[in-house]
Amino acid sequence: MPGVNWKNELIDQLTFDWDYMFLPRMEGLTDEEYLWAPVEDVWTVHAGVNGELATVDPQRMVEPAPFTTIAWRLHHLTRVFGVRWHDHFGNGMDGVEFEIGLTAADGMRIVQESYERWRDSLLAMPSERLSQPCGPIEPFPEASFAALVLHISRECIHHAAECCLIRDLYRQRDTLHM
């Protein structure tokens, strides 16, 4: 279709979900909601031991994957945006560590910063980049950069929706039939 600015369309999809679906639903997120674990054996974030940095439960692949808290999901989104930003707009991942938010306010701040850095870099890149291959840093190096942008957007929409659902469940936790 002539006249379609595909870069803007891709970025608009991500920003609409973030700005109008996710952020309003996360407004007022409490620490209790952020760390709420409705079932046993969840992946979440933890304070470090003996003054060490905070830790995140392992992100290893297991089937079925355990339930994850909002805290874990926001940290995962931080990494989704952050890893791809470092790989494609930064200096690569050598020595990069991602801050872990132990409170709802910190978790939201950190993921927001990671999202904005990714979004702003997409806005600043030339549109031609979308049709170029992702390169050897990605599992599918011949896939277009547009395919990667779509993948990151799907990850964001997916995990953002899960965070909203967990808040809904938390609000109804006294009426759950578990």
N, C-alpha and C positions, 0 to 999 in steps of 0.2 A: 504494500500500500504506500504510494508516494506521500511524502510529507509527514510520515510518522517518525517521531524522534524516539527511537527505541531505548536510548539511554535514559531519557526522561521517564518513559513508561515503566522501565524496570525499577528505577529509583522511586517513582511515585507509588508503586505497589508496596515497597518496603516501608516508606515513610507513612503512608496511609495507615497501615497496620500498626506501626509503632506509635504514631501520634494520636490516632483516633480510637483504636481498639485496645491497645496494651496500656499505655501510660495512664489514661483515665481510670482503668480498672485497677491499677497498682497504687493509685493515690491513697495515702494513709496506711500503707502496708505496715503492720506492726512486727516487732521482733518475734512475737509468738507465732504469728502466721508464717513468717519467713522460715522459721525452723520447725514448723509443725510436721510431725511424723505420724500419720494416721494408722500406720501398720508397723510391725517389727522389721528390723533389718533393712533400713532405708539407707540410701546414700545421701549425705548432707555435708555441711562444712563444720569444722571443729576448731576450737582454739588450740594453738600449739601447746606442747608440754614444756615445762621449765623455761618459759620465755621464748620458745621457738616461734616461728611464723605459724599462722593458721594453716590447716590442711584441709584437703577435700578427699572424701572417700574415693577409692580407686575408680577410674573410668575405664577399667578393663572390659572387654566384651565377654559377657556371660549371658546365657539363655536359660530362663527368661531374665531380662534385666530387672534389677530390683526397683522398687518405687523410689522416687527421688523427691526431695523437698523443693520448695520454691528457691531456697538458698542454693541448692545444687544446680537447679535449672538456670538460674541467673548467672552463676559462675560458668556454666557450660556455654551460655550465650556469649559471655565475655570472651571466652576462648574461641568460639566460632568466629566472631568478628575479629578478634585480636590476632589469631594465627594467620588468617588470610590477609589481614592488613599488613602484618610484618612480612609475610612471604611475597606480597605483590606490590606493596607501596613503601615498605620500610626497608630495613637492612637484613631481613631474614630472621630466623628464630634463634640463632646462637645466643645462649645465655638469657633469653627473655623469660621472665617469670610474671605471672599475672596475680595482681593483688586479689586477696580473698576477703570479701565482706562478711564480717561476723554479725553485723546488724542489718536490719532491713534498709536503713538509710544508706549505709555504706555499700551494700549490695546493689541497690538501685543506682547510686552515683557511679559506681565502677562500670556497670553494664551500660549505662547511658553514655559515659565517656567512650567506651569501646565502640558502641553503635555509631556515635557521632563521628569518630575518626574514620570508620569504614564508609559511612554515608558521604562525608565531606570529600574523601578521596575519590569516590565514584563520581561525584559531581565535578571534580576538578580534572578528571582524566579525559582524554580525547575520545569521542564516540567510536572512532576506528578501533579502539582497544577491544571492544566487545566481540569483534569478529576474529580476533587473533587467538591462537591456542594458549591455553593456560600455562603450558610448559611443564618441565620435568618435576617441579615441586609438587604437582598434583597427582592423585592416583590415576586420572585420565588426562594425560598431558596434551593429547590432541583435541580435547574438548574446547569449545570456544570459551572465552572469558565470560560471555553472556550466560553460558550454561552454569558457570561457577556463581555468578551473581544470582541467578535463579535458585541455585542450591542453597546459598546463604539465606536468601529470602524465605525459602521453605523452612529451613531450620528455625529462623526467627519466628515465623508465623506459628509453626508447630509448638515450640516451647513457650511462646508467649501465651498461646491459648491454654496450654496446660497449667501455667501459673494462674491464669484467671479461674480455671476450673477448681484448682486446689483452694483458692480463696472462697469460691462458692461452697465447697465441701466444708471448709473450716467454719464458715458462717452457720452451716446447718449441722455441725458435728454432734450436737446433742440429740438430733432426731435421726441420725444414721442408724440403719439396721445392720450392724456388723456382728 
